[in-house]
């Protein structure tokens, strides 16, 4: 991992080589591997992606010290919401099903009382994650989109929307924190056995998932919430 700042002239391959987290980030923009030595700007232009928006998202995602305060006013809210929705789609359609498969395989191969607790913790956690994502997809994101659209049409009617981004901010809990229970179970309470490799795979996947959720939440906190607050001020 690195705290490098991404620029338009940065080679996209260099980003991936220096920080593997970019591997899960790129598909959310429709970018697949095989881009050669092309720069960020060249790849974005090839795929009709807004280069400034791409750099903003990547920098916030990969660098916890990066704060885009002066860039927020130029962010397209619809583009941002699409990115966030793509992230949720990845969690629901790829990451979580893969974790479920690994957990099921592990439980089927290990005869230990702690497997029941592991299965229970994992199920409860996934339910919580899905509820968290559903709230954002069904309430917070549509509100941000409706707010943006209404301001473009007629700001005087915006009062009809009975919601504000402060509600989202208050409810924006850290769903990644409970992954600690799952990791602790796998690290501390299962005895040595022939399950070593699948246990390591699960731990690696959980650690990556946790890191991904932390960075995803940072984008919502540092980019989405400030942008929506700016929109709300226009009609206050």
Backbone torsions as a table, in degrees:
resi	resn	phi	psi	omega
1	UNK	NA	154.7	-175.0
2	UNK	-147.6	159.6	175.3
3	UNK	-104.7	26.2	-179.5
4	UNK	-62.4	146.7	175.2
5	UNK	-96.7	131.6	-176.3
6	UNK	-88.7	132.1	176.3
7	UNK	-122.3	169.4	179.4
8	UNK	-61.5	-30.8	-177.9
9	UNK	-85.4	-6.1	179.3
10	UNK	-68.2	134.1	176.6
11	UNK	-71.7	130.9	-176.6
12	UNK	-61.7	-36.1	178.6
13	UNK	-62.2	-35.0	179.7
14	UNK	-65.0	-34.7	178.6
15	UNK	-63.4	-47.3	-178.5
16	UNK	-65.9	-40.0	-178.8
17	UNK	-65.7	-33.8	-176.4
18	UNK	-90.4	-21.2	-179.5
19	UNK	-148.0	105.3	-174.0
20	UNK	-66.1	-16.2	178.3
21	UNK	-61.0	-22.9	178.9
22	UNK	-64.0	-21.5	-179.4
23	UNK	-61.9	-36.3	178.7
24	UNK	-86.5	-17.2	-177.9
25	UNK	-80.3	-41.1	-173.9
26	UNK	-59.2	-43.6	-179.6
27	UNK	-60.8	-21.1	179.3
28	UNK	-70.9	-12.1	173.9
29	UNK	-107.9	4.3	-177.7
30	UNK	79.1	20.6	-179.4
31	UNK	-101.3	123.8	177.1
32	UNK	-109.4	163.7	179.5
33	UNK	-67.0	157.8	-178.6
34	UNK	109.8	26.2	-176.5
35	UNK	-96.0	9.8	174.7
36	UNK	61.4	-139.1	-179.8
37	UNK	-101.6	20.8	-179.1
38	UNK	-68.7	149.2	179.7
39	UNK	-80.5	170.3	176.5
40	UNK	-56.0	-46.2	-178.6
41	UNK	-61.9	-43.3	-178.7
42	UNK	-65.8	-43.3	-179.8
43	UNK	-66.0	-42.5	179.4
44	UNK	-63.2	-42.4	179.1
45	UNK	-65.4	-39.0	178.8
46	UNK	-60.8	-34.3	-174.6
47	UNK	-106.4	10.6	177.7
48	UNK	58.3	43.4	177.6
49	UNK	-105.1	137.3	177.3
50	UNK	-65.4	114.3	-174.2
51	UNK	-62.7	-43.0	-179.2
52	UNK	-63.4	-40.3	179.2
53	UNK	-66.6	-43.1	178.4
54	UNK	-58.5	-48.0	-178.6
55	UNK	-63.3	-38.4	178.6
56	UNK	-61.7	-49.2	-178.4
57	UNK	-63.1	-44.6	-178.4
58	UNK	-65.3	-42.8	-179.0
59	UNK	-65.7	-41.1	178.1
60	UNK	-67.4	-40.2	-177.4
61	UNK	-67.6	-41.4	-173.1
62	UNK	-93.8	-17.8	-173.9
63	UNK	-128.0	104.7	-176.0
64	UNK	-66.9	-15.6	179.5
65	UNK	-90.1	-8.1	-176.2
66	UNK	-80.5	125.7	176.7
67	UNK	-127.1	118.9	-170.7
68	UNK	-90.7	44.2	-171.9
69	UNK	-58.1	-40.9	-177.3
70	UNK	-81.8	-12.0	-178.0
71	UNK	-96.0	-13.1	-171.9
72	UNK	-62.1	-37.0	-175.5
73	UNK	-65.1	-17.0	-178.8
74	UNK	-100.2	1.3	-177.7
75	UNK	-78.5	131.7	175.8
76	UNK	-79.5	117.1	-175.3
77	UNK	-62.7	-36.6	179.9
78	UNK	-66.2	-38.2	178.0
79	UNK	-65.9	-41.1	179.5
80	UNK	-64.6	-45.2	-179.7
81	UNK	-63.8	-37.5	177.8
82	UNK	-63.3	-42.2	177.8
83	UNK	-61.1	-46.8	-178.9
84	UNK	-64.1	-39.6	178.1
85	UNK	-65.8	-37.4	176.4
86	UNK	-64.2	-36.1	177.4
87	UNK	-63.9	-44.4	178.3
88	UNK	-62.2	-41.2	179.3
89	UNK	-60.8	-40.1	177.7
90	UNK	-62.3	-45.0	179.4
91	UNK	-60.7	-47.2	-173.0
92	UNK	-75.7	-35.0	-173.3
93	UNK	-99.9	-18.4	-177.7
94	UNK	-123.2	-58.6	-172.1
95	UNK	-66.6	-51.8	-177.1
96	UNK	-64.5	-47.0	176.7
97	UNK	-58.1	-37.0	179.2
98	UNK	-67.2	-42.1	176.6
99	UNK	-62.0	-40.6	178.6
100	UNK	-60.8	-41.6	179.0
101	UNK	-63.5	-43.2	179.8
102	UNK	-65.2	-43.6	-180.0
103	UNK	-62.9	-43.6	179.0
104	UNK	-61.7	-41.7	179.2
105	UNK	-64.7	-42.9	180.0
106	UNK	-61.5	-48.2	-178.3
107	UNK	-62.3	-37.3	-178.9
108	UNK	-68.4	-21.1	-176.1
109	UNK	-102.7	-9.0	-174.2
110	UNK	-117.5	124.4	177.4
111	UNK	-101.6	91.5	-177.0
112	UNK	-153.9	140.8	-178.4
113	UNK	-57.5	-28.5	-177.0
114	UNK	-69.6	-14.2	179.9
115	UNK	-62.4	-34.5	179.0
116	UNK	-65.2	-40.6	178.3
117	UNK	-67.5	-40.4	177.7
118	UNK	-60.5	-47.1	-179.7
119	UNK	-61.8	-41.2	-179.9
120	UNK	-65.5	-49.2	179.7
121	UNK	-58.9	-45.1	-177.7
122	UNK	-64.3	-45.5	179.6
123	UNK	-60.7	-46.3	-179.7
124	UNK	-62.1	-39.5	-179.4
125	UNK	-66.4	-43.6	-179.0
126	UNK	-65.0	-37.9	175.6
127	UNK	-59.7	-43.6	180.0
128	UNK	-64.7	-42.7	178.6
129	UNK	-61.2	-45.6	-178.6
130	UNK	-64.5	-37.8	177.1
131	UNK	-65.9	-40.4	178.6
132	UNK	-61.8	-47.6	-179.0
133	UNK	-68.0	-37.0	179.9
134	UNK	-64.2	-39.7	178.2
135	UNK	-61.6	-42.9	179.5
136	UNK	-66.8	-44.7	-177.5
137	UNK	-68.1	-34.8	-172.4
138	UNK	-99.0	-17.9	-176.9
139	UNK	-124.4	-61.5	-173.4
140	UNK	-67.0	-48.5	-178.1
141	UNK	-66.7	-45.2	176.7
142	UNK	-60.8	-34.6	176.4
143	UNK	-62.5	-47.0	-180.0
144	UNK	-61.3	-41.1	179.3
145	UNK	-66.4	-42.7	-179.6
146	UNK	-66.8	-38.6	178.5
147	UNK	-61.9	-47.2	179.3
148	UNK	-61.7	-44.9	-178.4
149	UNK	-66.8	-40.8	-178.0
150	UNK	-68.0	-37.8	178.2
151	UNK	-62.6	-37.8	178.2
152	UNK	-64.8	-34.9	-175.9
153	UNK	-88.5	-60.0	-174.5
154	UNK	-157.9	93.9	-178.2
155	UNK	-58.5	-22.6	-177.3
156	UNK	-67.5	-20.1	-178.3
157	UNK	-97.0	6.0	-174.2
158	UNK	-68.5	-20.9	-179.4
159	UNK	-64.0	-15.8	179.2
160	UNK	-68.5	-18.3	179.5
161	UNK	-86.4	110.1	-175.1
162	UNK	-88.8	73.4	-177.8
163	UNK	-170.7	159.3	171.2
164	UNK	-151.8	157.9	-171.8
165	UNK	-66.5	-19.1	176.7
166	UNK	-62.4	-31.6	176.9
167	UNK	-64.0	-44.7	177.5
168	UNK	-61.8	-43.3	-178.0
169	UNK	-62.4	-40.1	179.5
170	UNK	-66.7	-34.8	-177.9
171	UNK	-87.7	-3.8	-172.6
172	UNK	-78.7	73.8	-179.1
173	UNK	-79.3	164.6	-177.6
174	UNK	-89.7	89.8	-176.0
175	UNK	-68.5	-14.9	-178.9
176	UNK	-76.7	-18.0	-173.6
177	UNK	-63.9	-35.2	-176.5
178	UNK	-73.2	-7.4	174.2
179	UNK	-64.4	-19.0	179.0
180	UNK	-59.3	-39.1	179.4
181	UNK	-61.4	-43.4	180.0
182	UNK	-65.1	-44.7	-179.7
183	UNK	-64.2	-40.0	-179.9
184	UNK	-63.0	-42.1	178.1
185	UNK	-58.3	-47.8	-177.0
186	UNK	-68.7	-32.4	-177.1
187	UNK	-83.5	-39.5	-169.0
188	UNK	-99.2	-33.6	-162.1
189	UNK	-113.4	-3.3	174.5
190	UNK	-100.8	129.5	-178.2
191	UNK	-71.0	161.3	176.9
192	UNK	-58.3	138.0	179.0
193	UNK	-163.5	-171.5	-179.6
194	UNK	-79.3	12.4	178.8
195	UNK	-90.6	6.7	-169.1
196	UNK	-53.0	-46.2	-173.3
197	UNK	-71.7	-40.4	179.1
198	UNK	-70.6	-32.6	176.4
199	UNK	-64.5	-41.3	177.6
200	UNK	-64.8	-39.1	177.7
201	UNK	-61.9	-44.3	180.0
202	UNK	-63.2	-44.8	179.9
203	UNK	-61.3	-44.0	178.3
204	UNK	-61.3	-42.0	179.8
205	UNK	-66.6	-39.9	178.6
206	UNK	-65.9	-41.2	178.6
207	UNK	-63.8	-43.0	178.8
208	UNK	-66.3	-39.8	178.5
209	UNK	-63.0	-43.7	178.6
210	UNK	-60.1	-46.1	-179.9
211	UNK	-63.7	-41.4	179.1
212	UNK	-61.9	-46.0	-179.5
213	UNK	-63.7	-38.2	178.2
214	UNK	-62.2	-46.0	-178.9
215	UNK	-70.1	-35.6	176.2
216	UNK	-62.6	-44.3	178.9
217	UNK	-64.1	-34.4	178.6
218	UNK	-63.8	-38.2	177.6
219	UNK	-65.3	-40.8	178.3
220	UNK	-65.7	-40.1	-178.3
221	UNK	-72.8	-42.1	-172.8
222	UNK	-91.6	-19.2	-176.8
223	UNK	-117.9	-58.2	-175.2
224	UNK	-62.4	-53.9	-176.2
225	UNK	-60.2	-48.3	178.0
226	UNK	-60.4	-36.8	179.9
227	UNK	-66.1	-45.6	-179.6
228	UNK	-66.4	-36.2	176.0
229	UNK	-61.2	-38.5	176.7
230	UNK	-62.8	-41.7	179.4
231	UNK	-65.2	-41.3	-178.8
232	UNK	-64.4	-34.7	180.0
233	UNK	-65.0	-26.3	-179.5
234	UNK	-67.8	-20.7	-177.8
235	UNK	-117.6	7.3	-179.5
236	UNK	-84.2	NA	NA
